[in-house]
Amino acid sequence: MDNTDPSGEIRVQARAKVNLSLLVVGRRPDGYHQLDSLVAFAGYGDTIRVAPAAAITLTIDGPTASALPAGHDNIVLAAARLLADRAGITAGAAIRLTKRLPVAAGIGGGSADAAAALSALARLWSVTLPEAEWSDLALALGADVPVCLRGRATAMTGIGEILTPVPPLPPAWLVLVNPMLPCPTPAVFKGRTGPFSPPMPLDANEDWGDAPSLVRALERRGNDLTAAAIAVVPAIGEALNELAARPGCLLARMSGSGATCFGLFADQSRAQDAAAVVRAAHPGWWVQPAPLEG
């Protein structure tokens, strides 16, 4: 939810991005992999707050803040400076990031933060840009930033810059699980073996009227990076097994390049019960139930 309080502070939620499916369909000459992914969002994430200030500054708090640098190379600062440069803004902004998502976890935390910062600062600075320029600006920050800026369920192809609307998602819940172990994206892509997958364009007329219907569609589209990620972080396989064993789990899958996995449930009660069991069994893991959102 996006809000503005009486003091003029603007608050935007940076929701976790979840790759419900992820196919690696090719590789460009510049080394970037071409993907075919169905992206959705969880009703849980970080929070960006911005307020008027003389200069652009960033402070970070929250339960996972210690894993994130607040220095010059932080993607939120990069987003603020890029927007100011593109829009000719000379005003500053006091930016506060409350970090709840694990860092480098395959759920687009940094990309979501950057997208939320762009949205909040555009309101603070009254910036309007053509849609194509927003897309270009977002892509300059990272391949996942454009879809996070869009903020709804989307078919994502190319390196992340080709975004196509999809049918509305049904009511469902996720249990997000991360074993809190580093899973470097370059190592995962390097470890992927076998041929590239053929693209599987989504049918705009697909019926996703309920969670089981969505799962049937997802079962035809996996995550091509799972085996490589498990080779890097075997606990990913354990997390998937833990989720799959929980009553009511319709699908257990890894998001992005890992290490976060998700279980998809039809209802809140079973998702919360599953999260409690996994959390008790693995107190060192990050476990979060959340509604599936478009």
N, C-alpha and C positions, 0 to 999 in steps of 0.2 A: 504494500500500500504506500502511496506517495502522499505526503502531507506538508503543509506549511503552518508553523505555529505563529502566535501573535508577535513574537520577536522578529519575524522575518526569516527564521531558520527553515530551510527546506529539507525534508527527509524523504529518501527514496530507498526502498528495499532492493537489495542485490540478491535475488533468489538463486539457489543452486540450479545449474544447468544439468540436465540428465539426458545422456544419449540412450534413448530407449533401444536403438539399434545403431550399428556402426559398421559399414562395409568399407574396406579399402579397395578402391576400384582402379587406381592407377598412380603414376608418379610423374610429375612434370620434370622437364629438363633442369629446372632450378632446384630440384630436390624435394620440393613440397609434395606431400601425398594428396591425392584427390580422394575425397570421401563421399559417401552416400549415407546420410544419417537422419533418423527421425529424432528431433530434439524436443524435449518438453522441459518443464520447470517444476521444482518442488516449492511448496508453500513454506519455505524456511530458508534463511540465508543471512547475509551480512546486512548492515545498514550504513548508508552514506548520509551524512548531514552536512549542509553547506550554509554559510552565513556571510554577510558582507564583511569585508576586511580590506586593509590597505595592500596586502600582498597575498600571494597564493601560498598557503601553508597546509600541512597535513599532520594530524595526530591520529594515533591508532590505539584502540583499547579493545576489550573483549577477550573471551576465553582462549582464542587461538592467536592472539596478537603477537605473542612472543616469537612466533615462527616467521613473522613478516617484517622485512626492513622498511623503515619509514623514510629512507634517504631518497636521493635524487632519482634513482632508477625505479622507484615504486610506480606501478602502472597507473595508479590513481593520479599521481602528480603529473605523469606523462600525458594523461588524458586532459587534465586541466590546462596544461601549457599548450597542448596542441589545439584545443578548442579556442583558447584565447588568441593564439597566433592566427588561426584560420579566420576568426570572426573579427579580428582587429580590436580585441578587448584589452583595455589597460587597467581595469579594476582588478582587485584581488578577491580572494575568497578564503575563509577559514573552513577547511574540510576536516571532518572527523569520520573515520572509518571504525565501526564496531565490527570486529572480526569474530565470526562464529564458525565458519566453515574451515575444514582442514585446508592447508596450503598445498598446492601442486597435487591435487587429489582426483583429477579427472572429472570434476563437476564444475569447472569453469569459474572458480571463485574469483580469481584475478580479473578475468574477462567480465564477469558480472559486476564487480566493483567498478571497473572502468566505465562500463555502460551506464551504471547508476550515477556515476560522477558526471558523465556527459549530460544525462537527463536533468540532474539537479542543477548543474551550472547553467544549462541553457535557460532554465526558468529564472535563476538568480540574475543572470546577465541579460535576459530578454533577447536571446539569440534565436534567430530563425534562419535555417539553411534549407536549400532544396534537398529532397530525399536522397538523390544520388550523391550529394556532397556528404551527407551524414554517413552513408554507407562507405564511402571512400575514407572518411576520417576514422570510422570505427575499424575498418580493415587494417589501416595503418598501425593500429595499436595491437592487433592480434587476430588470428583467424576466427576465434570464437566470439569476438566482441560484437560483430554485426547481428548475430542471432540473439545475443543477450540484450542488445539495444532494442530489438524487435519485441522480445519478451513474451512470446506466445509460441504454442506448438508449431513447428515448422519443419519442412523437409530441407535439409542443408546439404548442398553438393558443391563441387569444385573444392577449393581449400577452405570453404566456409563462407564465400561471398555470394553464392547463388542460393537464394532463399525463396521457397515456394510454400504458400499456405496449404494446410492440410485440414481434413475434417475435424470438427470439435472433438476433444477427448472426453471420454465418459468419466463419471465420478469414480475415483479410485484413490488408494493410499500407497505410499512408498515407505519402506524402511531402508534408510541409507546407512551403510556400514563401511567403515574404513579402519584397517588394522593399524593405522598410524605408523606405517613404515614407508620409506621413500621408494617411489616407483618412477624413475626418470623416463620421461616420454621418449627421448632419443633411443634409449636402450630397448624399449618395448618395440618401437618401429623397426629397429635393426634386427630384433629377434623374430620378427614375423616371417614365416616361411610359406612356401606354396605360391600358386598363381594369384593374381588379383581377382577379386570377385566381380562378376558382372553387375552393372547398376540394376537396381530394382525400384524403378519409379513407383511412387505411391499412387494408387487410384483415388482420384478426388471424390469418387462416389462410394468409397469403402464405407461399410456400416460399422461404426465403433460405438454402438448404442450402449454397451455395458463393458465392464472390465474383461470378462472372458472373450468377447469379440475382439477387443484390442490385443489381447494376448495371442489369439489365433493369428492375427496379422503379424505380430512381432516374432512369432515362432518361425516364420519364413525368412526373417532377417535377423541374423545374429550380431555378434561383435567379433570382428576378425582379429582383434588384438588380444583376446582373452588368453589364449595359450601362451603367447609371448610374455604377457604380463605375469602370469602364474610362474613362468620360469624365472622371472626376475624377483618376484615376491610370492613365494608359495602360500603365504597366508591368505592371498586373494582366493585361492581355491577353497581354503577352509571357510572363508566368509561366505562364499557361494553355497557351500554345502550346508552351513548353518542356516542360511535363509531358506533354502529349498526344503529343509526338514521341518520348518515351522508350519503349523496348521493354517490353512487359508492362503498360503503363498502360491500365487498363480504362475509366477515367473521369477527366477533369480538370475541376475545378469550383472556384468560389470559395466560401468559407465566410462566412456571415453577411453583413455589409455590406462586407467586405474590410478590409484588403488581402490577407489570407492566402488562398492557394489550396491545393488538395490534389489529388494524384494517387492513385487507388485501385489497388492491385496485389494480385494473388492470393497472392504469396509474398514473403518477406523479402529474398531475394537480389536480385530485380529491383528492389525498392524501394530497397535500399541502393545498387545500381549507379546507378539513376536520380538519387538524391540526390547522389552523388559527381560525376556529370556536370554537373548543374545548379549545384552549388556551385563547381566549377572554372570554369564559364563565367561565373558571376556572383558573384565573391567578396564583393561588398557586400550580397548578399541573405542572409536568414536561411533556412536549409534544414535540415529535420529529418525523418528517417524515424522511424516509430513504428508499433507494432501498432494496428489498429483494435480498440477495446474497447467493450463494451456499457455 
